């Protein structure tokens, strides 16, 4: 397979024969791979992300680790935000878009023969890794913050993974996982280049579901950035293969409580700035130190989009506005309609444009938090 890993910091190169999640210099790795597309093969392929196997950097795609992830509904909907395409990725097997990246990442780990892994997560990725590790027969130890929603913690534990709750911040959880990873492979979704290549199938699905065309723009939550980077990778693959003639604008959304990327974007910086994080109901994007922050800033700028923030009240309104038209999502997903409403009011996305709203996680995973937020007891 014509693929190579190279470091984003020192440009060191590695082949794919040995397990590796980080460069020797400590930098994160990018995976260069020439994606290929054959529409007839795609249409005849499985009802999952593996219909795009020719565009995925896996040596043997005959035996993927899969739960049927992908091909989630794309629905035309109208609400307070105007008219938009809603990509219901919360209807994935484990209730979040993370299953895209996890399926590809765990498939690669099985081809390396990895038996034990460490992962750290705010909840959704941990639940996803626990599920796919169970399918693959991999022993997984999942580290999550102590404040993680009960539904996500229950998913992880019931899937058979070892669950480690870490007091303190999301960053404290990462430190604990990295320390434990000295004794097992660190299968971090935030570091893995294979995870990004799994998430890029979102771009392929939008292209296919919109009649082999790219959308005008896509609005996504952003914390550590796998969605932003996956979309950018997927649409770039399509552009390089001559399947589309332009890149969609990417609008990434952070909560005002934790916005290192938005602050850097606004200031014109190339690296995320340090911020003082405060509590937020959007727990899935409360990442103060995004590993690939420089890449996130770069691809959003090159797409012609932007990184904006919404506050807690706007997120609550976003939750209610989605529920009013049938979408039950966790608070992290609700930053998206809140952002689209703001982008409409600012005139950045005009009233006649129909963008895509990516809904990332199911409300069923955060019902304990939603009951408390809306005083439904």
Secondary structure in CASP SS format (residue, H / E / C, confidence):
PFRMAT SS
TARGET T0000
AUTHOR 0000-0000-0000
METHOD secondary structure of the structure
MODEL  1
X C 1.00
X C 1.00
X E 1.00
X E 1.00
X E 1.00
X E 1.00
X E 1.00
X C 1.00
X C 1.00
X C 1.00
X C 1.00
X C 1.00
X E 1.00
X E 1.00
X C 1.00
X C 1.00
X C 1.00
X C 1.00
X C 1.00
X C 1.00
X C 1.00
X C 1.00
X C 1.00
X C 1.00
X C 1.00
X C 1.00
X C 1.00
X C 1.00
X E 1.00
X E 1.00
X E 1.00
X E 1.00
X E 1.00
X C 1.00
X C 1.00
X C 1.00
X C 1.00
X C 1.00
X H 1.00
X H 1.00
X H 1.00
X H 1.00
X H 1.00
X H 1.00
X C 1.00
X C 1.00
X C 1.00
X C 1.00
X H 1.00
X H 1.00
X H 1.00
X H 1.00
X H 1.00
X H 1.00
X H 1.00
X C 1.00
X C 1.00
X C 1.00
X C 1.00
X C 1.00
X C 1.00
X C 1.00
X C 1.00
X C 1.00
X C 1.00
X C 1.00
X C 1.00
X C 1.00
X C 1.00
X C 1.00
X C 1.00
X C 1.00
X C 1.00
X E 1.00
X E 1.00
X E 1.00
X E 1.00
X E 1.00
X E 1.00
X C 1.00
X C 1.00
X E 1.00
X E 1.00
X E 1.00
X E 1.00
X E 1.00
X E 1.00
X E 1.00
X H 1.00
X H 1.00
X H 1.00
X C 1.00
X C 1.00
X C 1.00
X C 1.00
X E 1.00
X C 1.00
X H 1.00
X H 1.00
X H 1.00
X H 1.00
X H 1.00
X H 1.00
X H 1.00
X H 1.00
X H 1.00
X H 1.00
X H 1.00
X H 1.00
X H 1.00
X H 1.00
X H 1.00
X C 1.00
X C 1.00
X C 1.00
X E 1.00
X E 1.00
X E 1.00
X E 1.00
X E 1.00
X E 1.00
X C 1.00
X C 1.00
X H 1.00
X H 1.00
X H 1.00
X H 1.00
X H 1.00
X H 1.00
X H 1.00
X H 1.00
X H 1.00
X H 1.00
X H 1.00
X H 1.00
X H 1.00
X C 1.00
X C 1.00
X E 1.00
X E 1.00
X E 1.00
X E 1.00
X E 1.00
X E 1.00
X E 1.00
X C 1.00
X C 1.00
X C 1.00
X C 1.00
X H 1.00
X H 1.00
X H 1.00
X H 1.00
X H 1.00
X H 1.00
X H 1.00
X H 1.00
X H 1.00
X C 1.00
X C 1.00
X C 1.00
X E 1.00
X E 1.00
X E 1.00
X E 1.00
X E 1.00
X C 1.00
X C 1.00
X C 1.00
X H 1.00
X H 1.00
X H 1.00
X H 1.00
X H 1.00
X H 1.00
X H 1.00
X H 1.00
X H 1.00
X H 1.00
X H 1.00
X C 1.00
X C 1.00
X C 1.00
X C 1.00
X E 1.00
X E 1.00
X C 1.00
X C 1.00
X C 1.00
X C 1.00
X C 1.00
X C 1.00
X H 1.00
X H 1.00
X H 1.00
X H 1.00
X H 1.00
X H 1.00
X H 1.00
X C 1.00
X H 1.00
X H 1.00
X H 1.00
X H 1.00
X H 1.00
X H 1.00
X H 1.00
X H 1.00
X H 1.00
X C 1.00
X C 1.00
X C 1.00
X C 1.00
X C 1.00
X C 1.00
X C 1.00
X E 1.00
X E 1.00
X E 1.00
X E 1.00
X E 1.00
X C 1.00
X C 1.00
X C 1.00
X C 1.00
X H 1.00
X H 1.00
X H 1.00
X H 1.00
X H 1.00
X H 1.00
X H 1.00
X H 1.00
X H 1.00
X H 1.00
X H 1.00
X H 1.00
X H 1.00
X H 1.00
X H 1.00
X C 1.00
X C 1.00
X C 1.00
X C 1.00
X C 1.00
X C 1.00
X C 1.00
X C 1.00
X E 1.00
X E 1.00
X E 1.00
X E 1.00
X E 1.00
X E 1.00
X E 1.00
X C 1.00
X C 1.00
X E 1.00
X C 1.00
X H 1.00
X H 1.00
X H 1.00
X H 1.00
X H 1.00
X H 1.00
X H 1.00
X H 1.00
X C 1.00
X C 1.00
X C 1.00
X C 1.00
X C 1.00
X C 1.00
X C 1.00
X C 1.00
X C 1.00
X C 1.00
X C 1.00
X C 1.00
X C 1.00
X C 1.00
X C 1.00
X H 1.00
X H 1.00
X H 1.00
X C 1.00
X C 1.00
X C 1.00
X C 1.00
X C 1.00
X C 1.00
X C 1.00
X H 1.00
X H 1.00
X H 1.00
X H 1.00
X H 1.00
X H 1.00
X H 1.00
X H 1.00
X H 1.00
X H 1.00
X H 1.00
X C 1.00
X C 1.00
X E 1.00
X E 1.00
X E 1.00
X E 1.00
X E 1.00
X C 1.00
X H 1.00
X H 1.00
X H 1.00
X H 1.00
X H 1.00
X H 1.00
X H 1.00
X H 1.00
X H 1.00
X H 1.00
X H 1.00
X H 1.00
X C 1.00
X C 1.00
X C 1.00
X C 1.00
X C 1.00
X E 1.00
X C 1.00
X C 1.00
X C 1.00
X C 1.00
X C 1.00
X H 1.00
X H 1.00
X H 1.00
X H 1.00
X H 1.00
X H 1.00
X H 1.00
X H 1.00
X H 1.00
X H 1.00
X H 1.00
X C 1.00
X C 1.00
X C 1.00
X C 1.00
X C 1.00
X C 1.00
X C 1.00
X C 1.00
X C 1.00
X C 1.00
X E 1.00
X E 1.00
X E 1.00
X E 1.00
X C 1.00
X E 1.00
X E 1.00
X H 1.00
X H 1.00
X H 1.00
X H 1.00
X H 1.00
X H 1.00
X H 1.00
X H 1.00
X H 1.00
X H 1.00
X H 1.00
X C 1.00
X C 1.00
X C 1.00
X C 1.00
END
